Amino acid sequence: MQRASTRDQRPTLIVLLGPTGVGKTALGIQLALQLGCSILSADSRQIYRELPIGTAAPTPEERAAVPHYFVGTHSITEGYSAASYEADVLCLLEELFVDHPIQLLSGGSMMYIDAVCRGIDEIPDVDPAIRTEVWHRYETHGLTPILTELEQLDPRYYATVDHQNYKRVLHGYEVCLSSGRPFSSFHTGQAKHRPFDMIKIGLTREREELYARIDERVLQMMSLGLEAEARAVYPHRHLNALNTVGYKELFAYFDGMISLEEAIRLIQRNSRHYARKQLTWWKRDPEVHWYHPEDIEGIENALGRHTYLYGGEWG
């Protein structure tokens, strides 16, 4: 592939996104090799070095072919957030753009991608004493009375938060108590300025095709040793890093609550549900250009609109 001169052009971040199992890894490596750039993973679980199988992290061979960042860089025992990711990616891009004006961000974590593209709202720190008290109330009385108070303190957040997601409910509630302001008041909805252009390429497949790929990939993960990987981290099952599809279901199997066959079925089902959630999230973004992973011509045309990226045909 020939590329036109990039002199005097703003650096460009290509954002390759899509649901789990759609084929981002293979296409991302193909793009990176053709562009001569690195890949920045936007997967909130691939950063954990203990979870390579369950997160479908790039293999050592794939990482040897193309430099990857944010893969296996942290332990599940370390705290990491979308805000931390935003800061780390922006700092890294500043360095990478010096050597190459095109970089590739690839992944499926909605919050991580939004953090880079739009920015994270600054939420005040919570008083540790309040956090301890809120957690004690939750353990003692459950979520119902906290939801009742949250509806009074912040009806806007109450109307949008998933009432079954206790971590998000508790976080919004404790911020209300600690700051004296509604949690939703800190959500500006305004995108932050970025010193680079962005092209968002979304990958999708027909539902039946995508679901079949997801089901097959779960079976492949099991054959690669997902059960053993989950057993190794089972002592840390209370950590937020393990509150994710593939591990929660196997933990229930280890606890004797379900059979292994049922755990596998639930991993497949919950992975399909997550894929649907990802697509719903991104379909609201008019900046995403959607393509089948094999529609190379369409993807080439989308990227070619930024004429300085390509000076000729791919290959």
C-alpha positions as CSV (number, residue, x, y, z in Angstrom):
1,M,0.0,0.0,0.0
2,Q,1.3,3.5,-0.9
3,R,0.5,6.4,1.3
4,A,0.4,10.1,0.5
5,S,2.5,12.5,2.4
6,T,1.3,13.3,5.9
7,R,3.3,16.5,6.2
8,D,1.4,19.4,7.8
9,Q,-1.6,17.2,8.6
10,R,-3.1,16.7,12.0
11,P,-2.4,13.2,13.4
12,T,-5.2,10.8,13.0
13,L,-6.6,8.1,15.4
14,I,-8.5,5.3,13.7
15,V,-11.0,3.8,16.1
16,L,-11.9,0.3,15.3
17,L,-14.9,-0.8,17.4
18,G,-17.6,-3.4,17.4
19,P,-19.3,-6.2,19.4
20,T,-17.5,-9.1,21.0
21,G,-16.6,-11.8,18.5
22,V,-17.1,-9.7,15.4
23,G,-13.5,-9.9,14.2
24,K,-11.8,-6.8,15.4
25,T,-8.5,-8.4,16.3
26,A,-7.8,-9.9,12.8
27,L,-8.8,-6.8,10.9
28,G,-7.0,-4.5,13.4
29,I,-3.7,-6.4,12.8
30,Q,-4.2,-6.2,9.0
31,L,-4.8,-2.5,9.2
32,A,-1.9,-1.9,11.5
33,L,0.5,-3.8,9.3
34,Q,-0.6,-1.9,6.2
35,L,-0.5,1.5,8.0
36,G,2.8,0.7,9.8
37,C,1.3,1.7,13.1
38,S,0.7,0.3,16.6
39,I,-2.5,-1.0,18.2
40,L,-3.9,0.5,21.4
41,S,-6.3,-2.0,22.9
42,A,-9.6,-0.5,24.2
43,D,-10.7,-3.6,26.2
44,S,-11.2,-3.0,29.9
45,R,-10.4,-6.6,30.7
46,Q,-7.5,-7.3,28.3
47,I,-5.3,-5.1,30.4
48,Y,-5.2,-7.8,33.1
49,R,-2.4,-10.2,32.6
50,E,-4.2,-13.0,34.4
51,L,-7.1,-13.2,31.9
52,P,-5.7,-13.8,28.4
53,I,-8.0,-16.6,27.4
54,G,-11.3,-15.3,28.8
55,T,-10.7,-11.8,27.2
56,A,-9.5,-13.2,23.9
57,A,-6.4,-11.2,24.2
58,P,-4.0,-11.0,21.2
59,T,-1.7,-14.0,21.1
60,P,2.1,-13.7,21.6
61,E,2.4,-14.2,17.8
62,E,0.0,-11.4,17.1
63,R,1.7,-9.1,19.5
64,A,5.0,-9.9,17.9
65,A,3.6,-8.9,14.5
66,V,2.3,-5.6,15.6
67,P,3.2,-3.5,18.7
68,H,0.2,-3.7,21.2
69,Y,-0.4,-1.4,24.1
70,F,-2.7,-1.9,27.1
71,V,-2.7,-5.7,26.9
72,G,-1.6,-7.6,30.0
73,T,-0.2,-4.4,31.6
74,H,-1.9,-4.7,35.0
75,S,-2.8,-7.2,37.6
76,I,-6.5,-7.9,38.6
77,T,-5.5,-6.7,42.1
78,E,-4.7,-3.2,40.8
79,G,-7.3,-0.6,40.5
80,Y,-7.9,0.8,37.0
81,S,-10.6,3.0,35.6
82,A,-11.8,4.6,32.3
83,A,-10.4,7.9,33.6
84,S,-7.0,6.3,34.1
85,Y,-7.2,4.8,30.7
86,E,-8.1,8.2,29.2
87,A,-5.0,9.8,30.7
88,D,-2.7,7.0,29.8
89,V,-3.8,6.8,26.2
90,L,-3.6,10.5,25.6
91,C,-0.1,10.6,27.1
92,L,1.0,7.6,24.9
93,L,-0.5,9.0,21.8
94,E,1.4,12.2,22.2
95,E,4.6,10.1,22.0
96,L,3.4,7.7,19.3
97,F,2.3,10.5,17.0
98,V,5.8,11.9,16.9
99,D,7.0,8.8,15.1
100,H,3.8,8.1,13.0
101,P,0.9,10.4,12.4
102,I,-1.6,7.5,12.3
103,Q,-2.4,5.2,15.2
104,L,-5.1,2.6,15.7
105,L,-7.3,2.2,18.8
106,S,-9.2,-1.2,18.7
107,G,-11.6,-2.7,21.1
108,G,-15.1,-3.2,22.4
109,S,-15.3,-1.4,25.8
110,M,-17.8,1.4,25.4
111,M,-16.6,3.5,28.3
112,Y,-12.9,3.2,27.3
113,I,-13.6,4.2,23.8
114,D,-15.8,7.1,24.9
115,A,-13.1,8.2,27.4
116,V,-10.6,8.6,24.6
117,C,-13.0,10.1,22.0
118,R,-15.1,12.3,24.2
119,G,-13.4,12.5,27.6
120,I,-14.5,11.5,31.1
121,D,-16.4,13.9,33.3
122,E,-14.5,14.8,36.4
123,I,-16.3,13.2,39.4
124,P,-15.2,14.3,42.9
125,D,-13.6,11.9,45.2
126,V,-15.8,10.2,47.8
127,D,-15.1,10.7,51.5
128,P,-13.8,7.2,52.6
129,A,-16.0,7.4,55.8
130,I,-19.1,7.9,53.6
131,R,-18.1,5.0,51.3
132,T,-17.7,2.7,54.3
133,E,-21.1,3.8,55.7
134,V,-22.8,3.3,52.4
135,W,-21.4,-0.1,51.9
136,H,-22.4,-1.1,55.5
137,R,-26.0,0.1,54.8
138,Y,-26.1,-1.9,51.6
139,E,-24.8,-5.1,53.3
140,T,-27.3,-4.6,56.1
141,H,-30.4,-3.5,54.4
142,G,-29.9,-4.2,50.7
143,L,-30.3,-1.9,47.8
144,T,-34.0,-0.9,48.0
145,P,-33.8,1.8,50.7
146,I,-30.7,3.3,49.0
147,L,-32.6,3.4,45.7
148,T,-35.5,5.2,47.5
149,E,-33.1,7.9,48.8
150,L,-31.3,8.1,45.5
151,E,-34.6,8.9,43.8
152,Q,-35.0,11.9,46.1
153,L,-31.3,13.1,45.8
154,D,-30.9,12.6,42.1
155,P,-34.1,11.7,40.2
156,R,-32.3,12.1,36.8
157,Y,-29.7,9.5,37.7
158,Y,-32.3,7.3,39.3
159,A,-34.2,7.2,36.1
160,T,-31.3,6.1,34.0
161,V,-29.1,3.8,36.2
162,D,-29.6,0.1,36.0
163,H,-31.2,-0.7,39.4
164,Q,-29.7,-4.2,39.4
165,N,-26.2,-2.9,39.1
166,Y,-25.5,-2.3,42.7
167,K,-22.0,-0.8,42.1
168,R,-23.3,2.0,39.9
169,V,-26.2,2.7,42.2
170,L,-23.9,2.9,45.3
171,H,-21.3,5.0,43.4
172,G,-23.9,7.6,42.4
173,Y,-25.5,7.6,45.8
174,E,-22.2,8.1,47.7
175,V,-21.2,10.9,45.3
176,C,-24.5,12.6,46.1
177,L,-23.8,12.3,49.9
178,S,-20.1,13.3,49.7
179,S,-20.5,16.3,47.3
180,G,-23.9,17.6,48.4
181,R,-24.9,17.7,44.7
182,P,-26.7,15.3,42.4
183,F,-24.4,12.8,40.8
184,S,-25.9,13.6,37.4
185,S,-24.9,17.2,37.7
186,F,-21.3,16.3,37.1
187,H,-22.2,14.7,33.7
188,T,-21.7,17.6,31.3
189,G,-22.2,15.6,28.1
190,Q,-19.7,17.9,26.4
191,A,-16.9,16.3,24.4
192,K,-13.4,17.5,25.2
193,H,-11.1,18.9,22.5
194,R,-8.6,16.4,21.1
195,P,-5.4,17.5,19.2
196,F,-6.0,14.8,16.6
197,D,-8.6,13.7,14.0
198,M,-10.6,10.6,14.6
199,I,-12.2,8.1,12.1
200,K,-14.6,5.6,13.7
201,I,-15.0,2.3,11.9
202,G,-17.7,0.0,13.3
203,L,-17.7,-3.7,12.5
204,T,-20.9,-5.7,12.5
205,R,-22.4,-8.9,11.1
206,E,-25.8,-10.4,10.6
207,R,-27.2,-11.4,14.0
208,E,-27.2,-15.2,13.3
209,E,-23.6,-15.0,12.0
210,L,-22.4,-13.0,14.9
211,Y,-24.2,-15.2,17.5
212,A,-22.8,-18.4,15.9
213,R,-19.3,-16.9,16.1
214,I,-19.7,-16.0,19.7
215,D,-21.0,-19.5,20.6
216,E,-18.1,-21.1,18.8
217,R,-15.6,-18.8,20.4
218,V,-16.8,-19.7,23.9
219,L,-16.2,-23.4,23.1
220,Q,-12.8,-22.5,21.8
221,M,-11.9,-20.6,25.0
222,M,-12.9,-23.7,27.0
223,S,-10.7,-25.9,24.9
224,L,-7.8,-23.4,25.4
225,G,-8.1,-23.7,29.2
226,L,-10.6,-21.0,30.4
227,E,-11.8,-23.2,33.2
228,A,-8.2,-23.5,34.6
229,E,-7.7,-19.8,34.1
230,A,-10.9,-19.0,36.1
231,R,-9.9,-21.4,38.9
232,A,-6.5,-19.6,39.2
233,V,-8.2,-16.3,39.9
234,Y,-11.2,-17.7,41.8
235,P,-9.7,-16.6,45.2
236,H,-10.0,-13.0,43.9
237,R,-13.6,-13.4,42.7
238,H,-14.8,-10.4,44.7
239,L,-12.6,-8.0,42.6
240,N,-14.3,-5.8,40.1
241,A,-11.9,-7.0,37.4
242,L,-13.6,-10.4,37.6
243,N,-17.2,-9.1,37.5
244,T,-17.4,-10.0,33.8
245,V,-18.8,-12.6,31.5
246,G,-16.9,-15.9,31.4
247,Y,-15.7,-15.7,35.0
248,K,-18.9,-15.1,36.9
249,E,-20.6,-18.1,35.3
250,L,-17.6,-20.4,36.0
251,F,-17.4,-19.1,39.6
252,A,-21.1,-20.2,40.0
253,Y,-20.0,-23.6,38.8
254,F,-17.1,-23.8,41.2
255,D,-19.6,-22.9,44.0
256,G,-21.7,-25.9,43.1
257,M,-24.7,-23.7,42.0
258,I,-24.8,-24.9,38.3
259,S,-23.2,-27.6,36.2
260,L,-20.3,-27.0,33.8
261,E,-22.6,-27.4,30.8
262,E,-24.9,-24.8,32.2
263,A,-22.0,-22.4,32.9
264,I,-20.9,-22.7,29.3
265,R,-24.5,-22.1,28.0
266,L,-24.7,-19.0,30.2
267,I,-21.4,-17.7,29.0
268,Q,-22.6,-18.0,25.4
269,R,-26.0,-16.4,26.2
270,N,-24.5,-13.5,28.3
271,S,-21.8,-12.9,25.6
272,R,-24.6,-12.5,23.1
273,H,-26.5,-10.2,25.4
274,Y,-23.3,-8.1,25.8
275,A,-22.8,-7.9,22.0
276,R,-26.4,-6.6,21.6
277,K,-25.7,-4.0,24.3
278,Q,-22.5,-2.9,22.6
279,L,-24.3,-2.4,19.3
280,T,-27.1,-0.5,20.9
281,W,-24.6,1.8,22.5
282,W,-22.7,2.6,19.4
283,K,-25.6,2.9,17.0
284,R,-26.4,6.2,18.7
285,D,-23.1,7.6,17.5
286,P,-23.6,9.2,14.0
287,E,-19.8,9.4,13.6
288,V,-19.4,5.6,13.3
289,H,-19.1,4.1,9.8
290,W,-20.4,0.6,9.8
291,Y,-19.0,-2.3,7.8
292,H,-18.9,-6.1,7.6
293,P,-15.3,-7.1,8.6
294,E,-14.8,-8.5,5.1
295,D,-15.9,-5.4,3.3
296,I,-12.3,-4.2,2.8
297,E,-13.3,-1.9,-0.1
298,G,-15.9,-0.1,2.0
299,I,-13.5,0.4,4.9
300,E,-10.8,1.5,2.5
301,N,-13.2,4.1,1.1
302,A,-14.1,5.4,4.5
303,L,-10.5,5.8,5.5
304,G,-9.7,7.2,2.0
305,R,-11.9,10.2,2.6
306,H,-9.0,11.4,4.7
307,T,-6.9,11.5,1.5
308,Y,-3.6,11.9,3.2
309,L,-3.9,8.4,4.7
310,Y,-3.8,6.6,1.4
311,G,-2.0,7.3,-1.8
312,G,-3.1,4.2,-3.7
313,E,-4.6,0.8,-3.4
314,W,-4.2,-1.5,-0.5
315,G,-1.9,-4.5,-0.6
